[in-house]
Amino acid sequence: MDKYGLQTKLIHAGDPQPRIAGAVGVPIFQSTVFELVEGADYHDIRYPRLNNLPNHDALGKKLAAIEGGEAALVTSSGMAAISATLLALLAPGGHLLLLRGVYGGTHTFADGSFKRLGLSYDLIDGDAADSWNTKLRQETKAIYVEAMTNPLLDVPDHRAVIAFARAHGLTAIIDNTFATPVNFRPIELGYDVVLHSGTKYLNGHSDLVAGAVIASSPCIRAIKHDLDHLGGCLDPHACFLLARGLKTLALRVRAQNGSALALATALEAHRSVAKVRYPGLASHPQHARARDLFGGCGGMLSFELHGGAAAAKALIERLVLPVHGPSLGGPETLITRPARSSHAGLTAKERDELGIGDGLLRVSVGLEESADLLADFGAALDALDH
Ligand SMILES: *Cc1c(COP(=O)(O)O)cnc(C)c1O
């Protein structure tokens, strides 16, 4: 499979050989019991929680192939992948360097549970590699970042993360949910562990919860050991849906890259818009880094209106196509105000420090006709002036 391009791997990598009863799709193994074969050892027993049904095997191989890793594991959610990975790689007693502004669930896991588990962490600024040294401890085991942050789409200094991890013997972990392997393949750059919320772009249809970890075989074995006990397995029907969704990942993400860039450009040119954040725009603070590292800048963008929170609320009401709702990566364009959704749990001061104003709007660009989206946003923005 190695010689093929991403789109080919998405279609064919991981297919069982020979095909099961000739089936082109991997049949859903909706069984919790498998007959024992005489002479089989304990490790040959198939059981869904042990992530070893043909559905898991095929998906693991496909995910490893598309991220360029040795092995992969599907999990019951993105958070199952994240928590099992951190427990496996940090315990006992480990310390983590954690990117400031990571996904809320990841941050609250570290903030709320690490101490109780005998673990610790410090936040680092993704753009200030010079300062990371000051947070380093004897027990620091890993550095954890995201491809780009939510909702401001800041792009951390990924090359510096790899260099820092190498210099200090740390495991470099990245949540690649926002970029997807279509736009960024972190293992090729030097990351050790790639995590995903499969709920978002990998599945891409807003209809299942799943997660994934891609890493070296020994690393995946260690994470699987913990995951099997924590119970974060993906059920076989969800495996089937995820495998189906993955086949169109590249087509979807490339279309979303194009629509998001077009929308970001149009928003930036509109008189009612104060500021747009999209790594594909020259005005983005890490635009040069995004161009260096990413094949495309993804389907997520955020922006602020001159009219602040009141105008933001009015815009959401006037838009016809975007669904007012959280999450991301599906076929429907979604719009939210992070201060009232993903970041509602923070104090106003904490949001201020992160640069998330009350009027900030975040868009997950879907798969509607680009022209229809631009027209809808244009009409809703024009109407704000009246
Ligand atoms: C949604 C999300 C997660 C959590 O994934 P779940 O599938 O909801 O558990 C983790 N990281 C990022 C960047 C996300 O967007």
The ligand as an ORCA input file, in Angstrom:
! r2SCAN-3c Opt
* xyz 0 1
  C     -14.194     16.573     19.664
  C     -12.767     16.599     19.948
  C     -12.184     15.709     20.869
  C     -13.011     14.728     21.663
  O     -13.558     13.749     20.865
  P     -14.886     12.916     21.245
  O     -15.046     12.020     20.070
  O     -15.999     13.894     21.435
  O     -14.574     12.189     22.508
  C     -10.819     15.760     21.051
  N     -10.043     16.640     20.391
  C     -10.568     17.521     19.512
  C      -9.654     18.478     18.817
  C     -11.933     17.533     19.261
  O     -12.442     18.420     18.397
*
